[in-house]
Amino acid sequence: MTANSQTREFRSGYVALVGRPNAGKSTLLNALVGQKIAAVSDKPQTTRFRIQGVITEPEGQIVLVDTPGVHRPGYEMNRRMMATVQDALMGVDLVCLIRDASVSTGSGDKFVLELIQRAKKPALLLLNKIDKVKDKTELLPLLDWYQNEYDWRELIPISALRGDDVNDVLPVEMIKHLPEGEPLFGEDELTDQSVRTMVAEIVREKILLTTHEEIPYVTAVVVEKWDEEREDFTRIHCAIFVERTSQKKIVIGKGAARLKEIGIQARADIESLIGHRCHLELFVKVEKDWRDKVGLLDDLGIRQG
């Protein structure tokens, strides 16, 4: 086989991960890439903007596009999030619909399906969270329903959390349905996200995990200072935005205990990401109605489309 024929057989392209909030898109992205590049929690709307992860195999390169969970937009932030989903659907070569198989079908699932139908792109159906389904025969009616609604390239039950049929099956199936072409990213590149963006997302993830149901959507994190004092030490200052003084008190906690816990958890992940020690300072700021403020949304990377 000649070098030219090998080049022709190599496949590459963009693959959108689309689904309802909390379907497991970011968990799947991190599992496939092999590194934590997207914030993960059980709170809806954890992913707010498009995040790309890159998988390079001998047969091809997959550029995964993790999108915000599909929901009805309210604030300007939510409208931008949904514009991001629409933009991703139009610009990719393959769509993966991630569906939580452990819950019953609702109007939201039908709305996501309608988006796929309108996009008319090659698509895989990934029934996620099968580890929560005790009797696997319960998946059959769901598979039948989806099979009748769209011409899927493949229908694959998975568990992104446990890794069932993820790394050994999905890359092969994705590459199979991508166009022939050269790699889009370097072989050692894993994401298009800057380190500062990933740090801000790590902090926000820890806020979601530690505040439970108290602060579901109203926090945002901006890295305001990044000082590499030495090659092996970085000083980082992050601002945490909330909308009301009562929310600020929740994030800080009694005697600043909760903010300290957020910092401890975040610092461990950040040091793993950057490969050396860091000092992390967190500040909580009240910014009323920040989810409707265009300038701040731009600063956060939550852009239109």
C-alpha positions in Angstrom: 0.0 0.0 0.0 1.4 3.4 -1.0 1.7 6.5 1.2 -0.9 8.2 -1.0 -3.4 5.4 -0.6 -2.9 5.5 3.2 -3.6 9.2 3.2 -6.8 8.7 1.2 -8.0 6.1 3.7 -7.4 8.2 6.7 -10.7 9.7 8.0 -11.2 12.9 10.0 -14.1 15.1 11.0 -16.2 16.8 13.6 -18.6 14.8 15.8 -21.3 16.6 17.9 -22.4 15.1 21.2 -26.0 16.3 21.6 -28.6 15.5 24.2 -30.8 16.6 27.1 -29.1 18.1 30.2 -27.5 15.4 32.4 -27.5 12.8 29.7 -23.8 12.2 30.2 -22.2 14.1 27.3 -19.3 15.6 29.2 -18.6 12.3 31.0 -18.4 10.6 27.6 -16.2 13.3 26.2 -13.7 13.0 29.1 -13.8 9.2 28.9 -13.1 9.2 25.1 -10.3 11.8 25.3 -8.7 10.2 28.3 -8.4 13.5 30.2 -10.8 15.7 32.1 -11.4 18.6 29.8 -15.1 19.3 30.5 -16.9 20.0 33.8 -19.1 17.2 35.0 -21.9 17.2 37.6 -25.4 15.9 38.0 -26.7 19.4 37.6 -28.5 20.4 34.3 -26.7 23.0 32.2 -23.2 22.2 33.5 -21.8 22.6 30.0 -22.4 26.1 28.8 -20.3 26.5 25.7 -18.9 24.3 22.9 -15.9 22.2 24.0 -13.8 20.2 21.6 -11.9 17.1 22.4 -9.5 15.4 20.0 -9.0 11.6 19.5 -6.3 10.5 17.1 -6.2 6.9 16.0 -4.2 5.2 13.3 -7.3 5.0 11.1 -8.5 8.6 11.7 -9.0 11.6 13.9 -12.3 12.5 15.7 -12.9 16.1 16.9 -15.6 15.7 19.5 -17.9 18.7 20.0 -19.5 18.7 23.5 -22.6 20.9 23.4 -24.8 22.3 26.2 -27.8 20.2 27.2 -30.9 21.0 25.0 -33.4 23.0 27.0 -35.9 25.8 26.6 -34.0 29.1 26.7 -34.8 31.8 29.2 -31.9 34.1 29.9 -29.5 35.5 27.3 -27.0 32.9 28.5 -29.5 30.1 27.7 -30.3 31.5 24.3 -26.6 31.6 23.5 -26.2 28.0 24.7 -29.0 26.8 22.4 -27.5 28.8 19.5 -24.3 26.9 20.1 -26.2 23.6 19.8 -27.8 24.6 16.5 -24.5 25.9 15.2 -22.7 22.6 16.1 -25.4 20.5 14.4 -25.0 22.4 11.2 -21.2 22.3 11.2 -20.3 18.7 12.0 -19.9 15.6 9.9 -21.6 13.2 12.4 -24.0 13.6 15.3 -24.1 11.4 18.4 -27.4 11.7 20.2 -26.7 10.8 23.9 -29.9 9.5 25.6 -30.2 8.6 29.2 -31.7 5.1 28.9 -32.6 5.0 32.6 -35.4 7.5 32.4 -38.7 7.5 30.6 -39.1 9.4 27.3 -40.4 13.0 27.8 -41.1 16.0 25.6 -37.5 17.1 26.0 -36.2 13.9 24.4 -38.7 14.3 21.5 -37.5 17.9 21.0 -33.8 16.8 20.8 -34.8 14.1 18.3 -36.6 16.8 16.2 -33.3 18.8 16.1 -31.5 15.7 14.8 -34.2 15.1 12.2 -34.1 18.7 10.9 -30.3 18.6 10.7 -30.4 15.5 8.5 -26.9 14.6 9.4 -25.4 11.0 9.7 -26.1 10.1 13.3 -25.4 7.5 16.0 -27.8 6.8 18.8 -26.0 6.2 22.1 -28.2 4.9 24.9 -26.2 5.9 28.0 -26.4 4.9 31.6 -27.3 1.3 30.9 -25.5 0.5 34.2 -28.7 1.9 35.9 -31.0 -0.4 33.9 -31.3 -3.7 35.8 -33.2 -5.5 33.1 -31.6 -4.9 29.7 -34.7 -6.1 27.9 -36.3 -2.8 29.0 -34.0 -1.2 26.4 -35.8 -3.0 23.5 -38.9 -0.7 23.3 -36.7 2.4 23.5 -34.4 1.1 20.7 -37.5 0.2 18.6 -39.0 3.7 19.0 -35.8 5.5 18.1 -35.2 3.1 15.1 -38.5 4.1 13.7 -37.9 7.8 14.0 -34.6 8.2 12.2 -32.1 6.4 9.9 -29.4 5.9 12.5 -26.0 4.6 11.3 -25.7 2.6 14.6 -27.6 2.2 17.8 -25.2 1.5 20.7 -26.0 1.0 24.4 -23.2 2.4 26.6 -22.2 3.4 30.1 -20.0 6.5 29.8 -19.4 6.4 33.6 -18.2 2.8 33.7 -16.6 2.8 30.2 -18.8 0.0 28.8 -18.4 -0.1 25.0 -16.8 3.3 25.0 -13.1 3.3 24.1 -13.1 0.0 22.3 -16.3 0.5 20.3 -17.2 4.2 19.8 -14.0 5.5 18.1 -14.2 2.8 15.6 -17.9 3.5 14.8 -17.3 7.2 14.7 -14.3 7.1 12.3 -16.2 4.7 10.0 -18.8 7.4 9.3 -16.4 10.3 8.8 -15.1 11.6 5.5 -11.7 10.8 4.2 -9.2 13.6 5.0 -6.1 14.8 6.7 -5.9 15.3 10.5 -7.4 18.5 11.7 -5.3 18.8 14.8 -1.8 17.7 15.8 -1.5 14.2 17.1 -0.6 15.3 20.6 -3.5 17.9 20.9 -6.4 16.8 23.1 -8.6 19.9 23.2 -9.1 23.5 21.8 -9.7 24.8 25.3 -7.1 27.0 26.9 -5.7 25.9 30.3 -7.3 29.0 31.9 -10.7 28.0 30.6 -10.3 24.5 31.9 -9.2 25.9 35.3 -12.3 28.1 35.5 -14.5 25.1 34.6 -12.8 22.9 37.3 -13.6 25.6 39.9 -17.2 25.8 38.7 -17.6 22.0 38.8 -16.5 21.9 42.4 -19.0 24.7 43.3 -21.8 22.6 41.7 -20.6 19.4 43.6 -20.3 21.1 47.0 -23.4 23.3 46.9 -25.7 20.5 45.8 -29.2 21.8 45.0 -28.6 25.3 46.5 -26.8 26.9 43.6 -27.7 25.0 40.4 -27.2 27.6 37.6 -26.3 31.0 39.0 -22.5 30.8 39.3 -19.8 31.7 36.8 -16.0 31.6 37.2 -13.4 33.9 35.6 -9.6 33.5 36.0 -8.6 37.1 36.8 -4.9 36.6 37.6 -2.4 33.9 36.4 1.1 34.4 37.7 3.7 31.8 36.9 6.1 32.7 39.7 8.4 29.7 38.9 8.4 26.8 36.4 7.0 24.6 39.1 4.6 27.0 40.8 1.6 29.1 39.6 -0.5 31.6 41.5 -4.1 31.7 40.3 -6.9 34.1 41.3 -10.5 33.2 40.3 -13.6 35.3 40.7 -16.9 33.5 41.3 -19.9 35.4 40.2 -23.3 35.0 41.8 -26.5 37.0 41.4 -27.5 37.7 45.0 -25.9 38.3 48.4 -27.7 35.2 49.8 -26.0 33.1 47.1 -22.7 34.5 48.0 -23.2 33.4 51.6 -24.1 29.9 50.4 -20.9 29.6 48.3 -18.7 30.9 51.1 -20.4 28.8 53.8 -20.2 29.2 57.6 -16.7 30.4 58.6 -15.7 30.2 54.9 -15.7 26.4 55.2 -17.5 25.7 51.9 -15.3 28.1 49.9 -12.2 26.4 51.5 -13.5 23.0 50.5 -14.2 24.2 46.9 -10.6 25.4 46.8 -9.1 22.2 48.1 -10.9 20.1 45.6 -10.3 22.4 42.7 -6.6 22.8 43.5 -6.0 19.0 43.4 -7.5 18.8 39.8 -5.7 22.0 38.7 -2.3 20.7 39.8 -3.0 17.4 38.0 -3.9 19.5 34.9 -0.9 21.8 34.8 1.6 19.3 36.2 2.9 21.3 39.2 1.9 23.0 42.4 -0.4 26.1 42.5 -1.8 28.5 44.9 -5.5 29.1 44.3 -7.3 32.2 45.6 -11.1 32.3 45.2 -13.2 35.5 45.5 -17.0 35.6 45.4 -18.6 38.6 43.7 -22.3 39.6 43.4 -23.2 40.6 39.9 -27.0 41.0 39.6 -28.5 39.4 36.5 -25.1 38.4 35.0 -26.8 35.8 32.9 -28.3 38.6 30.8 -25.2 40.8 30.6 -23.6 40.5 27.1 -20.1 41.7 28.1 -19.7 39.3 31.0 -21.1 36.4 28.9 -18.5 37.3 26.3 -15.7 37.2 28.9 -16.9 33.8 30.1 -16.7 32.5 26.6 -20.5 32.0 26.3 -20.7 33.6 22.9 -23.6 33.7 20.4 -23.4 30.7 18.0 
